[in-house]
Amino acid sequence: MRRLPSLNALRAFEAAARHGSFTGAASELNVSQAAVSRMVRLLEERMGFPLFERRANALELTERGRALQPGLTGAFDAIADSVERVAAMRDGPVLTLGVGATFAVRWVIPRLSAFHESHPDVEVRIATGGAGAPIREDWTCALLLGDGHWPGYEVEELFTADMLPVCAPALARTLRRPEDLLSATLLSVSHWADDWPHWFASAGLAPPVVKGLSFGSYAMTLQAAADGVGVALGARLYIADDLAAGRLVTPFTLAVPMGRAWYLVSRPARHREPGFTAFRDWLRAAAGSPDPGKKRPPEHAPAA
């Protein structure tokens, strides 16, 4: 069992130590100066040594007072933080969504307000992840780009993925036929090096040795395209808003399947959670179908 001095006395001492006066402490604690002085005196009697040197116009900490004050300040700050965090906790359902950074920025976040309008009681928390990242235990579900093979999880295909060239409007005016891309600056994603060769082959052109700039994500690649650096291959889902706003244009309309899609990945145990069911239904509607019908049962338990 803890044997602590009066917490009110400790608060009075800590406040007086910070302010350097009983008057400042009294104002903060909304009590009289005499009450603060009395509580500090009782604390000193309880501990058996003085904490302040009382002078005519000043209040100075003793050596032991200086040693005690930092720990108390830290402890009271921690208590205040804990109380604020608990007070800010929501009573409604919480959805923690794992999603790749590009998909989050390009599609999910711009549409979160629409989900919130329909489900204001659901708190959405975005966690970064991707096809190559493990699915974390604290995630409610994940939106991942891949081939649909996540053993041990339930997988539902939501959005198919095809790619087409995109660039800034000024650059598009210089491109009149697909062959013009052979001499253009091509922007690519480092971990999807086959995208451009695949598109050229589909266009009936001999895939060139791609010379241009390579980026670590689609988000950076598409930003470079919008800034006029070169031509990128954009997944239709990633570029929809930029095309609508005119930041990007498609010089050629040939769209080539990526051979992968976006999936909702989840554990069956999460399916009864209100936040998950609301989000899944909203995603299905956004995908243009009430039930895409691409569910896959778990194959075996996920690796720990």
C-alpha positions in Angstrom: 0.0 0.0 0.0 1.3 3.4 -0.9 2.0 5.8 2.0 1.7 9.2 0.5 1.5 12.7 2.0 -1.7 14.6 1.3 -2.1 15.0 -2.5 -3.6 18.5 -1.9 -0.4 19.4 0.0 1.8 18.0 -2.7 -0.2 20.0 -5.3 0.2 23.2 -3.2 3.9 22.7 -2.9 4.4 21.9 -6.6 2.4 24.9 -7.8 4.2 27.2 -5.3 7.6 25.8 -6.5 6.8 26.5 -10.1 5.4 30.0 -9.5 8.0 30.9 -6.9 5.2 32.2 -4.6 2.2 31.2 -2.6 0.2 33.9 -4.3 0.7 32.4 -7.8 -0.1 28.9 -6.5 -3.2 30.2 -4.8 -4.4 31.7 -8.1 -3.8 28.5 -10.0 -5.5 26.3 -7.5 -8.3 28.7 -6.8 -7.8 28.8 -3.1 -6.5 31.5 -0.7 -2.8 32.3 -0.2 -3.2 31.3 3.5 -4.5 27.9 2.5 -1.5 27.2 0.2 0.9 28.3 3.0 -0.9 26.1 5.5 -0.8 23.0 3.2 2.9 23.4 2.5 3.6 23.8 6.2 1.7 20.6 6.9 3.7 18.8 4.2 6.9 20.0 5.7 5.9 18.8 9.1 4.9 15.4 7.6 8.2 15.0 5.8 10.3 16.4 8.7 12.3 19.1 6.8 11.7 22.5 5.2 11.0 22.7 1.5 11.1 26.5 1.2 13.3 29.3 2.7 10.8 32.0 3.4 12.2 35.5 3.0 10.6 38.9 3.3 9.9 39.3 -0.5 10.9 35.9 -1.8 10.2 32.2 -1.6 13.2 30.0 -2.4 13.4 26.2 -2.6 15.7 24.4 -0.2 18.0 21.7 -1.6 15.4 19.0 -0.8 12.6 21.2 -2.2 14.6 21.4 -5.5 15.0 17.6 -5.5 11.3 17.0 -4.9 9.7 19.5 -7.3 10.7 18.0 -10.8 9.3 14.6 -10.0 6.0 16.0 -8.8 5.7 18.2 -11.8 6.2 15.2 -14.1 3.8 13.1 -12.2 1.0 15.7 -12.2 1.6 16.3 -15.9 1.3 12.6 -16.6 -2.0 12.4 -14.6 -3.4 15.4 -16.5 -2.4 13.8 -19.9 -4.0 10.5 -18.8 -7.2 12.2 -17.8 -7.4 14.1 -21.1 -6.8 11.0 -23.2 -9.6 9.1 -21.4 -11.9 12.1 -21.7 -11.3 12.2 -25.4 -12.0 8.5 -25.9 -15.1 7.9 -28.1 -17.9 5.6 -27.1 -18.7 4.6 -30.7 -17.0 1.9 -32.9 -13.4 2.4 -34.1 -12.1 1.2 -37.4 -8.4 0.9 -37.9 -7.6 0.7 -41.6 -4.3 -0.5 -43.0 -3.7 0.9 -46.5 -0.9 1.8 -48.8 0.2 5.4 -48.7 -0.6 6.2 -52.3 -4.1 4.6 -52.1 -4.7 6.5 -48.9 -3.7 9.8 -50.3 -5.2 9.3 -53.8 -8.5 7.7 -53.0 -9.4 6.9 -49.4 -8.7 10.3 -47.6 -10.5 12.4 -50.3 -13.6 10.3 -49.7 -13.5 9.9 -45.9 -15.8 12.9 -45.5 -18.5 11.0 -47.4 -18.1 8.0 -45.2 -18.2 10.2 -42.1 -21.4 11.8 -43.2 -23.1 8.4 -43.4 -21.5 7.0 -40.3 -20.5 9.9 -37.9 -20.3 7.5 -35.0 -17.4 5.5 -36.5 -13.9 6.7 -35.7 -11.5 5.9 -38.6 -7.8 5.5 -37.9 -5.5 5.2 -40.9 -2.4 3.0 -40.6 0.2 2.8 -43.3 0.9 -0.5 -45.0 1.0 -2.1 -48.4 1.1 -5.3 -50.3 4.5 -6.1 -49.0 3.8 -5.2 -45.4 2.5 -7.6 -42.9 -1.1 -7.2 -41.7 -1.0 -6.0 -38.1 -3.1 -7.5 -35.4 -4.5 -4.1 -34.4 -5.9 -3.4 -37.8 -9.6 -3.9 -38.3 -9.1 -4.6 -42.0 -6.8 -3.6 -44.8 -7.1 -2.3 -48.4 -4.2 -3.9 -50.3 -3.1 -4.0 -53.9 -2.1 -7.5 -55.0 -3.1 -10.8 -56.6 -5.6 -11.6 -53.9 -3.5 -14.2 -52.2 -3.4 -13.6 -48.4 -3.6 -17.0 -46.8 -5.5 -17.1 -43.6 -7.6 -14.0 -44.3 -10.9 -13.3 -46.0 -10.3 -11.5 -49.2 -12.8 -9.5 -51.3 -12.0 -7.9 -54.6 -13.2 -4.3 -54.8 -11.5 -2.4 -57.6 -9.8 -3.8 -60.7 -6.7 -2.0 -61.8 -5.7 -0.9 -65.3 -3.0 1.7 -66.2 -2.8 4.4 -68.8 -0.3 7.1 -69.6 -0.8 10.5 -67.9 1.1 13.7 -67.9 0.7 17.5 -67.5 -1.6 19.2 -70.2 1.3 21.1 -71.7 3.3 18.0 -72.2 0.4 16.1 -73.6 0.1 18.6 -76.5 3.5 17.4 -77.8 2.5 13.8 -77.9 0.5 12.8 -81.0 0.9 9.1 -81.2 2.1 6.3 -78.9 5.4 6.1 -80.7 6.2 9.6 -79.4 6.6 8.1 -75.9 9.7 6.3 -77.1 11.6 9.6 -76.9 9.7 11.1 -73.9 10.9 11.1 -70.3 9.1 8.1 -68.8 8.4 8.1 -65.1 8.2 4.7 -63.3 7.8 3.1 -59.9 10.9 1.2 -58.9 9.2 -1.9 -57.6 6.9 -2.1 -60.7 9.5 -2.1 -63.3 7.5 -4.1 -65.8 4.6 -1.6 -66.1 6.0 0.4 -69.1 7.2 -2.7 -71.0 3.8 -4.2 -70.5 2.0 -1.1 -71.8 4.2 -0.8 -74.9 3.7 -4.5 -75.7 -0.1 -4.0 -75.5 0.2 -0.9 -77.8 2.0 -3.1 -80.4 5.4 -1.4 -79.9 8.7 -3.0 -79.1 9.2 -2.2 -75.4 12.1 0.2 -75.1 14.8 0.2 -72.5 13.0 2.6 -70.2 15.2 5.6 -69.6 13.8 8.2 -67.3 13.2 8.7 -63.7 12.3 6.0 -61.1 10.4 6.7 -57.8 9.7 4.7 -54.7 5.9 5.1 -54.9 3.1 5.8 -57.3 2.3 9.0 -55.3 5.7 10.5 -56.1 5.6 9.3 -59.7 2.2 10.9 -60.3 3.2 14.1 -58.6 6.2 14.4 -60.9 3.9 13.8 -63.9 1.6 16.6 -62.7 4.6 18.9 -62.4 5.5 18.3 -66.0 8.6 16.2 -65.4 7.5 13.4 -67.7 4.9 10.8 -68.5 3.8 8.3 -65.9 1.6 5.2 -66.0 -1.3 5.9 -63.7 -3.7 3.3 -62.2 -7.2 4.5 -63.0 -8.2 4.6 -59.4 -5.2 6.8 -58.5 -5.6 9.3 -61.2 -9.4 9.8 -61.3 -9.5 13.0 -59.2 -6.5 14.5 -61.0 -8.1 13.9 -64.4 -11.4 15.4 -63.2 -9.5 18.5 -62.0 -7.4 18.8 -65.1 -4.1 18.4 -63.3 -3.3 15.4 -65.4 -4.5 14.3 -68.8 -4.3 11.1 -70.8 -2.5 11.6 -74.1 -3.6 8.1 -75.3 -6.6 6.1 -74.2 -5.1 2.6 -74.2 -5.6 1.2 -70.8 -3.8 -2.0 -69.9 -4.7 -4.3 -67.0 -2.1 -4.3 -64.3 -2.6 -8.0 -63.4 -3.5 -7.0 -59.8 -6.4 -5.4 -58.0 -7.4 -3.8 -54.7 -8.8 -6.1 -52.1 -10.5 -5.7 -48.7 -8.5 -8.1 -46.5 -9.8 -9.0 -43.0 -10.1 -11.7 -40.4 -13.5 -13.3 -40.0 -13.4 -12.5 -36.3 -13.7 -8.8 -37.1 -16.8 -9.1 -39.2 -19.3 -8.6 -36.4 -17.7 -5.2 -35.5 -20.0 -2.4 -36.4 -17.2 -0.2 -37.7 -16.1 -3.0 -40.1 -19.6 -3.8 -41.5 -20.3 -0.1 -42.1 -17.0 0.4 -43.9 -17.3 -2.7 -46.0 -20.8 -1.8 -47.2 -19.6 1.7 -48.0 -16.7 0.3 -50.0 -18.9 -2.1 -51.9 -21.2 0.8 -52.9 -18.1 2.9 -53.9 -16.9 0.0 -56.1 -20.2 0.1 -57.9 -21.6 -3.2 -56.8 -23.6 -4.1 -53.6 -21.7 -7.4 -53.5 -18.7 -8.0 -55.8 -18.9 -11.7 -55.1 -15.2 -12.3 -54.8 -15.0 -13.6 -51.3 -12.4 -16.2 -50.5 -12.4 -18.3 -47.3 -9.3 -18.6 -45.1 -6.9 -21.2 -46.3 -5.1 -21.6 -43.0 -4.3 -19.6 -39.9 -2.1 -16.5 -40.5 1.5 -16.6 -39.5 2.1 -15.1 -36.1 
